[in-house]
Amino acid sequence: MNITPLKYNFINLKDLKNPTDMLHAFKDKQGLEINNEQISNLKESIKASKVINVTDAEIKEQNRHKILQKVEEILNNYSKNLIYSNNKIHSNELSRGYHFSENSYFKNIKASDSSSMLSTLKSGYLENTKFKNLNDYAYSNTLKTKYGEVEVFLDIYGDSDKLGTTKLENNSYLFSFDSNNDGVLDQKDILFDKLKVRGYDKDGNEKIANLSDVMPRVDLRQFISTNIINHNQIEREELNRKATITNNPNLYVDTKDIDYRHSYYASDPNTLFAAENRYEKIEKNDINNFFKKYAQNDGWVDLRHNNIFGKDSSFKNFAYLKVGFDDTARLSEFNPIIEPSKDYKKDENFSYTKFQKDSFMKFYKDYNAEFDAYNKMIENLGNNLKKFEENADAYISKLEKTKSAKMIAMENEFKQATGLEFSISNLKKVKKAFITNEATAAASLQDSDSVIAMKLNKDGTIRLKFDSGREIDVKELYNDTGKLNTSSELKTSTNLEAKEMNNVQLNSLDFKDIGFMQGDKIVSLKDAGAIAIANLSNKFESKFLISLNNGKSISTREIYNISYLENDLKSKEKIDERDKFYKKVDIKA
């Protein structure tokens, strides 16, 4: 997207007093021919009005008005883009975020192959229908707190939404602010401190407070329907039935070879939450049983043709552990598969490493171009502000914090592809990684290919075969549970760094915030009476020994990060009348 220079159409007093010069200037600017008759007509018109009584002060005020309109437009657009650009609930993006959009930077290797994508696109599996799996509370325009019901708005400039344009349409837009994708809005999310609430006291006077002051955290699961329906699959089945009845082959799409996971990611809001909060490690015995059941004679399990992840399968998806650009481990979900068309011809010179590098370098170049163009536009706007507005510095300070819609969209895509929060330093960090070691950097970037087969090696590792031609061995596999893997009062995620920690590092962790699986639930080390923990992991599996204060020991293969979600609405705390929020009173009624 190119930035179009802003045109202010400033008025100049000399132009008004010298119409001939103004007309010739207009001619030169627009490349038009101006004849003497037009000049004569203009002079006669001015003569008939006798005098143009316009002062420099009036013109300056008119120009000031025009430029402030443009400033407010930019400030307003930036705030709105922060709300809407990252809202995957209502987004028109295809399944799995940017991966299968041909216009994205970090797209799947098959996304640009229109013939291979045709049947998947026609099926409707990629259409975003997550909004259909939200409950009524998600579409309420007020949020329930222990102080009363409130409206939520984004106060990015600290002026309590002076422009009156950043009120969240309904609660579903709170998903936009879950920057770490853990399913909870709290202090860990970048813009949480910029969210405010609005309500009224009992006399109808407006009250504004920080969201964090009335609700320290918001569990997003409360807005998701308990019964998740795959609307994409149902609609396709209905269309196919209609096509059969009406004998309309153009309407029918054979979904036998279209990966069911496309429709799963497009329809289920739980897939917006990070894999670390949804996946559980598959234990060694379960891995062995899986390969015994599904492996072919050559030992490979074919993941294509919905053999494993079909409509009625108990498996939703798998993930494996990979190291990111910040040297921390994170889960990488398998991408849905795009089956090649009959006309597909494999590029024998294709290089996955080159594909990943080219994708990033194009992103790097385009972002910097957008960054420079936008900042140049803001600089020019600031210079004009200084000519006409006494309070220019205050406006310029706000403008310098804004970004274009494309910059925001690109930064969101960068985060999804790299696992890093966007910053210029992180952008340069990834570029340096590609310059230093292309293959390692390509592997650290989000996968742009799909796992099509798996094989259990003799040493217990699992070999993954991708449709790009590459193969890798991983120590562990993780299974998608389909939801956040904790109760509503407890939020946990697998501690992926623990297996690399030494005993000193492990025992320096807060045992209240670290847990393990005991029976069918996760309990904290503190509650279990743990006094020490030892790392017994090897290169094939993770294992920890927990020493208890009763002299006994417990071994576990996984430890978890724990955080506690307080249910403020169930609180018995008495609320002072002055702190309560009420709905606006309709005086006319």
BANU-132710 format. One record per residue (C-alpha): x, y, z. Coordinates in steps of 0.1 Angstrom, whole numbers, padded with zeros to 4 digits, always signed. Layout:
N
XYZ
...
//
This chain:
589
+0000+0000+0000
+0015+0033-0011
+0010+0064+0011
-0007+0091-0009
+0006+0126+0000
-0020+0146+0019
-0034+0176+0000
-0046+0204+0021
-0057+0229-0006
-0044+0258+0014
-0057+0292+0005
-0032+0320-0005
-0043+0357-0004
-0021+0366-0033
-0040+0341-0055
-0073+0358-0047
-0060+0392-0055
-0042+0381-0087
-0068+0358-0105
-0048+0357-0138
-0017+0343-0120
-0038+0319-0100
-0055+0306-0132
-0021+0301-0150
-0007+0284-0119
-0037+0260-0119
-0031+0254-0157
+0005+0245-0151
-0003+0222-0122
-0030+0203-0139
-0016+0203-0174
-0046+0221-0188
-0050+0248-0215
-0065+0281-0203
-0076+0305-0230
-0080+0343-0229
-0118+0341-0228
-0117+0321-0195
-0093+0347-0180
-0116+0375-0192
-0147+0358-0178
-0129+0354-0144
-0120+0391-0143
-0156+0401-0151
-0169+0379-0123
-0145+0395-0098
-0154+0430-0111
-0191+0423-0106
-0185+0414-0070
-0166+0447-0067
-0142+0436-0039
-0128+0405-0023
-0126+0414+0013
-0105+0385+0028
-0078+0391+0054
-0047+0372+0060
-0060+0362+0094
-0092+0348+0080
-0072+0327+0055
-0049+0315+0082
-0079+0304+0103
-0094+0286+0073
-0061+0268+0067
-0058+0260+0104
-0093+0244+0103
-0084+0223+0073
-0052+0209+0088
-0067+0202+0122
-0094+0182+0104
-0067+0161+0088
-0049+0157+0121
-0081+0144+0138
-0087+0121+0109
-0052+0105+0113
-0055+0102+0151
-0090+0087+0148
-0079+0062+0121
-0049+0050+0142
-0071+0043+0173
-0097+0025+0152
-0070+0004+0134
-0056-0007+0168
-0091-0021+0176
-0100-0036+0143
-0068-0047+0126
-0060-0074+0151
-0095-0087+0157
-0094-0122+0143
-0131-0128+0154
-0145-0105+0127
-0115-0105+0103
-0119-0114+0066
-0085-0132+0069
-0085-0168+0057
-0080-0199+0080
-0047-0200+0099
-0043-0163+0098
-0022-0150+0070
-0009-0184+0058
-0033-0190+0029
-0037-0155+0017
-0018-0149-0015
-0013-0112-0005
+0004-0120+0028
+0042-0119+0033
+0047-0151+0053
+0023-0173+0033
+0022-0211+0028
+0043-0224-0001
+0011-0235-0019
-0008-0202-0013
+0003-0187-0047
-0006-0219-0066
-0041-0209-0077
-0049-0243-0092
-0040-0261-0060
-0059-0236-0038
-0090-0236-0061
-0110-0264-0045
-0101-0254-0009
-0112-0218-0016
-0144-0230-0034
-0153-0253-0004
-0157-0223+0019
-0136-0240+0045
-0113-0209+0048
-0141-0184+0055
-0139-0169+0090
-0170-0179+0110
-0155-0176+0145
-0180-0149+0153
-0209-0174+0150
-0194-0194+0179
-0196-0166+0204
-0224-0163+0230
-0249-0134+0236
-0226-0118+0262
-0199-0114+0236
-0223-0091+0217
-0234-0071+0247
-0221-0035+0246
-0214-0035+0283
-0190-0055+0305
-0202-0068+0338
-0179-0059+0368
-0184-0061+0405
-0190-0023+0404
-0217-0025+0378
-0220-0027+0340
-0197-0005+0320
-0188+0004+0284
-0152-0002+0274
-0132+0022+0252
-0096+0026+0240
-0079+0057+0254
-0047+0057+0234
-0040+0094+0238
-0049+0098+0274
-0078+0122+0267
-0106+0099+0276
-0116+0094+0240
-0120+0131+0232
-0130+0123+0196
-0156+0098+0208
-0147+0072+0183
-0130+0043+0202
-0158+0028+0222
-0158-0010+0217
-0188-0020+0197
-0193-0050+0219
-0173-0074+0241
-0161-0095+0212
-0136-0067+0204
-0118-0074+0236
-0101-0102+0217
-0082-0075+0199
-0062-0067+0230
-0050-0102+0240
-0016-0095+0227
+0000-0126+0242
-0029-0148+0231
-0033-0165+0265
-0070-0160+0266
-0069-0134+0294
-0067-0097+0293
-0044-0084+0320
-0012-0064+0327
+0007-0088+0304
-0011-0074+0274
+0004-0044+0257
-0026-0021+0255
-0044-0032+0287
-0035+0000+0305
-0050+0020+0276
-0084+0004+0281
-0109+0025+0301
-0145+0021+0312
-0174+0045+0312
-0205+0045+0333
-0226+0068+0354
-0232+0075+0390
-0267+0072+0405
-0274+0109+0396
-0266+0102+0359
-0231+0119+0359
-0205+0103+0337
-0178+0083+0354
-0146+0071+0338
-0120+0047+0352
-0092+0024+0341
-0104-0011+0332
-0076-0025+0354
-0091-0006+0384
-0126-0023+0381
-0115-0056+0366
-0078-0066+0369
-0083-0094+0343
-0109-0104+0318
-0112-0141+0309
-0121-0142+0272
-0135-0177+0274
-0167-0163+0290
-0176-0150+0255
-0172-0183+0237
-0202-0206+0232
-0200-0239+0251
-0211-0258+0220
-0187-0251+0192
-0202-0257+0157
-0181-0261+0126
-0203-0238+0105
-0180-0240+0074
-0184-0278+0073
-0222-0277+0078
-0227-0251+0052
-0206-0270+0027
-0226-0302+0034
-0258-0283+0028
-0245-0268-0005
-0234-0303-0016
-0269-0317-0008
-0285-0289-0028
-0261-0294-0057
-0271-0331-0058
-0308-0324-0056
-0307-0297-0083
-0281-0316-0104
-0257-0285-0102
-0221-0298-0105
-0208-0262-0103
-0221-0259-0068
-0207-0293-0056
-0172-0295-0040
-0157-0329-0031
-0142-0324+0003
-0126-0359+0006
-0091-0345+0000
-0096-0310+0015
-0080-0308+0049
-0107-0306+0076
-0083-0285+0098
-0089-0255+0074
-0126-0254+0086
-0116-0261+0122
-0092-0231+0124
-0117-0209+0106
-0147-0216+0128
-0134-0222+0164
-0125-0191+0184
-0103-0212+0208
-0077-0215+0180
-0069-0179+0186
-0052-0188+0218
-0015-0197+0218
-0006-0233+0213
+0012-0234+0246
-0021-0228+0263
-0041-0253+0243
-0018-0283+0237
-0007-0311+0259
+0023-0333+0255
+0016-0368+0241
+0032-0393+0265
+0057-0419+0252
+0033-0448+0255
+0006-0429+0236
+0031-0421+0209
+0040-0458+0205
+0003-0468+0204
-0004-0441+0178
+0022-0454+0154
+0012-0490+0159
-0024-0481+0150
-0018-0457+0120
+0016-0464+0105
+0019-0481+0071
+0042-0510+0064
+0071-0486+0058
+0066-0470+0092
+0052-0437+0079
+0018-0422+0090
+0002-0404+0061
-0015-0372+0073
-0030-0364+0039
-0066-0371+0027
-0080-0365+0063
-0065-0399+0074
-0058-0385+0109
-0074-0351+0112
-0108-0358+0096
-0143-0347+0106
-0149-0375+0131
-0113-0379+0143
-0104-0375+0180
-0073-0355+0169
-0076-0319+0161
-0040-0311+0153
-0004-0317+0165
+0025-0294+0173
+0062-0298+0179
+0088-0278+0198
+0110-0253+0180
+0135-0226+0190
+0126-0191+0181
+0147-0160+0172
+0149-0151+0209
+0163-0186+0217
+0132-0196+0237
+0112-0227+0229
+0077-0224+0215
+0051-0248+0200
+0047-0248+0163
+0013-0261+0151
+0011-0283+0120
-0003-0264+0091
-0033-0277+0072
-0023-0294+0040
-0031-0281+0005
-0032-0310-0019
-0015-0303-0052
-0037-0301-0083
-0034-0326-0112
-0015-0298-0132
+0009-0291-0103
+0045-0294-0113
+0071-0296-0086
+0099-0270-0089
+0131-0291-0087
+0151-0260-0078
+0128-0251-0049
+0146-0242-0017
+0127-0238+0015
+0154-0218+0031
+0154-0194+0001
+0116-0192+0002
+0116-0182+0039
+0145-0157+0034
+0128-0141+0004
+0096-0137+0023
+0112-0120+0051
+0135-0097+0030
+0105-0085+0010
+0087-0078+0043
+0118-0060+0056
+0120-0038+0025
+0083-0030+0023
+0080-0022+0060
+0109+0002+0059
+0095+0019+0027
+0061+0022+0044
+0077+0035+0076
+0097+0061+0058
+0068+0073+0037
+0044+0076+0066
+0069+0094+0088
+0077+0118+0059
+0040+0125+0057
+0037+0131+0094
+0068+0154+0093
+0052+0175+0065
+0020+0177+0084
+0039+0188+0115
+0056+0215+0096
+0023+0229+0083
+0008+0226+0118
+0036+0250+0131
+0025+0276+0105
-0011+0277+0115
-0016+0263+0150
-0002+0277+0183
-0006+0243+0200
+0012+0225+0173
+0037+0206+0195
+0009+0189+0214
-0006+0176+0182
+0028+0166+0167
+0035+0146+0199
+0004+0125+0193
+0009+0122+0155
+0044+0109+0160
+0030+0079+0180
+0006+0069+0152
+0011+0043+0124
-0005+0036+0091
-0030+0008+0088
-0005-0011+0067
+0022-0007+0093
-0001-0021+0120
-0012-0050+0098
+0025-0058+0089
+0035-0057+0126
+0008-0082+0135
+0020-0105+0107
+0056-0101+0119
+0046-0112+0154
+0028-0142+0142
+0056-0152+0119
+0085-0147+0143
+0071-0151+0177
+0086-0117+0187
+0068-0085+0196
+0073-0060+0168
+0100-0034+0172
+0126-0019+0148
+0153-0037+0169
+0135-0071+0165
+0131-0065+0128
+0168-0059+0125
+0174-0089+0147
+0156-0113+0124
+0174-0098+0094
+0208-0103+0111
+0198-0139+0118
+0192-0146+0081
+0225-0130+0072
+0243-0151+0099
+0227-0184+0092
+0200-0187+0066
+0190-0223+0074
+0186-0217+0111
+0167-0185+0106
+0144-0202+0081
+0136-0229+0106
+0130-0203+0134
+0104-0185+0112
+0068-0198+0114
+0065-0229+0091
+0054-0221+0056
+0050-0257+0046
+0029-0286+0060
+0037-0319+0076
+0024-0346+0054
+0038-0377+0071
+0054-0388+0104
+0076-0418+0113
+0088-0431+0147
+0125-0435+0147
+0143-0463+0166
+0157-0439+0192
+0122-0427+0201
+0123-0394+0181
+0097-0386+0155
+0106-0377+0119
+0084-0351+0103
+0082-0350+0065
+0070-0317+0050
+0055-0310+0016
+0084-0287+0008
+0107-0317+0008
+0125-0311+0041
+0125-0336+0070
+0133-0329+0107
+0135-0351+0138
+0117-0339+0170
+0118-0354+0205
+0082-0348+0214
+0047-0342+0199
+0019-0322+0214
-0019-0327+0209
-0045-0299+0205
-0071-0302+0233
-0094-0278+0214
-0096-0253+0243
-0075-0236+0270
-0063-0265+0291
-0073-0252+0325
-0104-0244+0346
-0119-0209+0346
-0102-0201+0379
-0067-0215+0369
-0047-0208+0338
-0017-0230+0330
+0007-0234+0301
+0035-0259+0296
+0068-0246+0308
+0088-0252+0277
+0121-0238+0291
+0122-0261+0322
+0138-0291+0305
+0168-0269+0296
+0172-0255+0332
+0197-0267+0357
+0186-0276+0393
+0196-0242+0406
+0175-0224+0380
+0145-0248+0387
+0146-0243+0424
+0147-0205+0420
+0112-0206+0405
+0083-0196+0426
+0067-0229+0436
+0033-0212+0439
+0034-0205+0402
+0048-0238+0390
+0027-0270+0389
+0025-0306+0378
-0002-0331+0369
-0015-0350+0398
-0043-0374+0388
-0064-0354+0364
-0057-0319+0376
-0027-0296+0379
-0015-0286+0414
+0012-0262+0424
+0045-0274+0439
+0037-0253+0469
+0003-0269+0475
+0019-0304+0470
+0045-0296+0497
+0074-0296+0474
+0108-0286+0489
+0130-0292+0459
+0129-0302+0422
+0156-0319+0401
+0159-0321+0363
+0164-0357+0351
+0157-0350+0315
+0177-0365+0287
+0178-0358+0249
+0149-0381+0243
+0124-0371+0270
+0118-0347+0298
+0116-0359+0334
+0116-0341+0368
+0119-0354+0404
+0099-0335+0430
+0110-0339+0467
+0081-0334+0492
+0082-0323+0528
+0069-0357+0540
+0101-0374+0527
+0085-0388+0496
+0093-0380+0459
+0072-0377+0428
+0084-0379+0392
+0067-0360+0364
+0074-0356+0327
+0060-0321+0325
+0058-0290+0347
+0034-0261+0341
+0033-0223+0346
+0003-0214+0367
-0016-0181+0371
-0048-0176+0391
-0080-0160+0377
-0100-0142+0404
-0138-0143+0397
-0146-0107+0407
-0183-0111+0401
-0185-0138+0429
-0167-0115+0453
-0185-0110+0487
-0167-0076+0491
-0191-0048+0499
-0190-0020+0473
-0191+0016+0483
-0220+0034+0467
-0196+0061+0454
-0177+0034+0434
-0207+0018+0417
-0215+0023+0380
-0250+0026+0367
-0265+0027+0332
-0273+0061+0318
-0307+0074+0329
-0330+0084+0301
-0345+0116+0314
-0371+0118+0287
-0385+0084+0297
//
